[in-house]
């Protein structure tokens, strides 16, 4: 008995998410088909011009917009940004630096600082536990 290995495929939305692009801006052929793991790997290692253009100029999905602005996805929503943005629009926001963006960046900085503090605390507790174990 021989087993046939079928190619692992994914929906276009999943592939677009993995590629970091906005699905609705991709070519129709990409949106309407399925993407195999091999095709996804090929797109990542040697992106076609349409993919390079989307990554360069957008429109970008919310996770990419949030990362480019240095804030969370929730911060985008609080700032009223619900639609994908182009690189040009993101740069304009960075240059204008509206109050909401300044506030969200400060919030994100605090979140990162707290995450580092908690990680260090956990490492200290781990070291202390290891020392206590040796002492027994």
N, C-alpha and C positions, 0 to 999 in steps of 0.2 A: 504494500500500500504506500503510495507516495502522497505527500501532502503538498498542496499548492499554496504558496505563500502569496497572499493578495497584498497589493500596495496599500499602505495606510494613507487614507485621504482625509481631507478636512474641508469644511465649508469655506467659501471665500471670505466670510466675515472673520473667521478664526485666522486664516492666513494673513488677512490685512492687519489684524491686531498684532500678530507675530512680526510682521514687517514694519509696524509702526506707521501705517498710512491710513488715510480716511477712505473707507471702502467705496463710497459714492463717487470719489474722484478717480478711481481706477478704471481701466478700459472695460468695456462691456463684456468682452470675452473672459476677463478675469472674474467679473461679478457673477456671471451666469454659469460658470463651470465649477468643477471641484479641483482642489489642489492636492497633489500627492506630496508626501514627505520629500521625495527626490526633487520635485519641482520647486518646493519651498526652499530647499537647500541651494538649488541652482539660482533662484532669485536672490538669495542672501549673498552668495559668493560672487555672482556676476550679474548685478542688477541691470535690467534693460533700461533704456533711456527714460521711459515713462516713469519707472520707479525712482530713478535718480532725480528726475524733475520734481516728483511729488515730495520726496524727502528734502529736497533743496528749498522749494518754494511753497509747498502746501497745496491745498488746504490740509492742515494737520488735525488729527483727532485730539480730543481733550487731554489724554495722558501726555501727549507730546507737547501740547500748548502749555500745560501746567509745568512740565519739566523745564521748558525753555524760559518760562517766567520765574522759575524758582519757588513755586507755590504748590499747594495740593489741588487735587481735582475739586474738592469741596470748596476751596478758596476761589476757584474759577466761578463756581455757581454763586457763591456769596457776592462776587464782583459783578454778577450779571452776564457772564460769558457762558453762553449755552451752545453756541454754534462753533463749528471748526473755524480756525483762523489761518490766514496765510502768514508766511514768514514776514512779509512787509507789515502786516497788521500787528504781529507780535513785536517787531522792532519799534513800531510807533508807540505801542503801550510802554515798552521799556524806556523810550526816550521821554514820553510825557509823564511817566511815573505817577499815575493818579493815586489819590489817597488810599483807596481800597487795596491797590497793589502793594503800596508801602506797608500797610497794616498786615496783609497776608504774608508778605515776605518776613516780617518780624515774627509773626506767629509761627511760620515754618522754621525759622531759626531757633525759636524756643523749643519747638518739638524735637528738632535734631539734638539740641543741647541736652534736653531731658533724656533722650534715648541713649546718648553717650554716658550720662550720669548713671542711668539704670544699668547699663552694660558693665560699667566699672564697679558698681556696687555688687552686682552678681558675681563678678570675677573675684572681688575681695572676699565675699562670703564663701565662694568655692575654695579659695586658698586657706581660709580660716578652718573650714571643715576638714580639709586635707591635713592640716597641722594637728587638729583635734584628734583625728583618726590615728595619726602616727604616735601621739602622746599616750594613747590607750594601750 
